[in-house]
Amino acid sequence: MAELVFAMELRGNAAPVEGREGIFRAQATGRGPGGERVTFESDVVLEGESFKETGSIDYSGRGTVRFQTKGFGYVEPSPVSDLQCGAVIWRITEGEGEFRGASGYITSNFTFSASGELWITNTLEYTHLS
């Protein structure tokens, strides 16, 4: 078993899912710890100022991590006009490829603009690989 700890920044967008009230689809890309392209996708279910989220992070050829919200994530207006900011903790539910057998948590802080731009900073911690 090994422990893997790293942080990464992703940029993308989020938009309402057509025909599904209160649900947003978020998509973002960035670079992983080995310089590989990382693709993030999730579905966000809003519940007032809180939300639940499920999704995946794909590390181009290395593997994929799937996650879901631990408790609730929170979002609120930023001091900067037209921006929302928030934070969430995800529990890793599954890993594929190099991440097979992964468990642990991902912490995420994000900023979301009125035009749909999304900036995410994730820290992957205490992930054990079998």
N, C-alpha and C positions, 0 to 999 in steps of 0.2 A: 504494500500500500504506500502511496506517495501523497504528499500535500502540494498543492499548486496554488499560488497566490499571485495575482496580477491585476492591473487596472487598465482600462482602455476608454477612449472617447469615441463616440459614434455620432454621426449627423444624418438626418433624414427628414421624414415628414410623418404627420399623423392626420387622418381625415375620418369623418363619419362613414360608417358602413351603410350603404344605401339600403333602405327598407328595414333597418334595425336600430330603433330608437335607443340613444344613450350608449351606443357601442362605436368605438373608434378602432381603426387598424393603424398600427405604427410600423414603420419600416425605416431602417437606418443602416449605414455601412461605416466601416472604419478598418483599423489594422489591429491584429491580434499580437500576442506576446512574441511570436516568431516572425512578425512582419507580414503574415498572411492576411488576405482580405477577410473581413468578418461581416456577415450579414445578419441583421437582427430583424425579427418579425414578431408582432404580438397583437392580440385582441384585448382591448381595454373596455371594461364595463363600468361606466360611471354610476356612482351612487351619491349624489350631492358633491361634497368636497373630497370624498373618498372614492376608491375604485378597487376592482379586482382585475387581475391580468394573467393571461397564459400566453406562452410564446416559446421561441427558440432562438438560439444563437448558433450560426453555422460558421465554422472556422475552416473555410476552403480546403478541402482535402484532408484535414486533420480529424474532423468529427463535428458533432452537433451536441449541444446541451439544451434540454427542454426544461422549462420552469413554470411555476405558478406562484401567485402572491401568497406570502405568509401573512395572514391577517388582512390588513387593508393597506393600500398605498394612499398617499394624500397629495392633493394639489390645491394651490391657492394663488391669488393674484401676486405678482411680483411688484416690487417698488418701481420697476421700469414699466412704463405705459405699454399696453398691448402684449405683455408677457405673463405667462403663468409659470410657476415653479413648483416642484414637488419632489417627493422621495418615496421609495418603496423597497421592501426586502422580498426577494424571490427565493423559494426553496427549489433546488434542483430536483426534478422528478425522474430524469432519464438522461443517459449519455450514450452516444454512439461513437464509433471509431476510437481514437485515442482517449476519448472521454467515457468509454464504456465503464459502467460501474460507478460513475461519479455521484457524489452526494455532497450536500453542503448548501451554502447560501451565496447569493449575489446581492450586493447593495447597489442601489441605483439612485442617482440624483439627476434631475432633468429640468430643462427649460423648454417651453412650448409657446410659439408665437401665434398671434391671431390669424396669420396667413398659413399656418400649418407647419412651419419649420420646427424641427425637433433637434435638440442637442442633449445627448445622454452621456453621463460619466458613470461607468460600472466598475465596481471592485469585486472580483471573484475571490472568495476566501474559503478556507477550510474545506477545500474540495478534495476528497479522497478517491483515488483511482485504484481499482483492483487489477 
